[in-house]
């Protein structure tokens, strides 16, 4: 599903960014993807999607360094 129409960011792109990110926080992931830099409508949904993905990742990997 598309999260950010302006930048063409999908849930899969968010998951991939989290998986390959060396940055441990949501703000850096959003900035890297460019989410919320145009109209901003997607920002809250994007944050929710990232937080849900990080929590899911943390449940499967208790040693994760990602922070919500």
N, C-alpha and C positions, 0 to 999 in steps of 0.2 A: 504494500500500500504506500502511496505517496504521502510523505510527511510535509515536505516543502515543495510546492509547485514551482515557485520562482527559481529555485536552484536545482530542481529535479531530484531531490533527495528522497530516497525510499527507506523503509524500515530496514531492508537488507543492507543498504549503504551505511546506515547507522550501526548495525551489528558488526559489519566489516571494519568500520572505523574504530569501534571499541576493541575488537579483537586484535587489530594491528597497531593500536595506539600505544605510545610510550608515555603518554600523559595520563596521570591518575585522576583527572577530574572532568566533570561534565562540561564546564565552561570552555576548556581547551578543545574538547571534541566538537562542540558547537562551532567554535571559531574556525577550526580546521575545515569543517564542512561548509562553512558560510551560511549556516542556518540562521534565519532571523535577521539577516542584514538588508533585506529588501522591504517587504511589506510588514513583516513581523507577526503575521497571523499564525504562523506555524510554531512559534517559539515555545509556548506552553506544552503543546502536544509533543514536540521534539524532546523537551526536557523529560516529560513523563516516559516516553519511549526509551530514552537513554537510561533513566533510573531503573526502569523495569528490567532492561537487559543487563545492567550491572548487577542488580540484585540476583537475577537468575544465574549470572556467571559466578557470583560470590557463593551461592548455595552449592554449586558444583565444584568450586575451587576455593576452599577456605583460606588459602594463602594469597589470594588476589590482593594487589595493591591499589585497586580502583577505589575511589572515594565518591560518594554521592554528593 
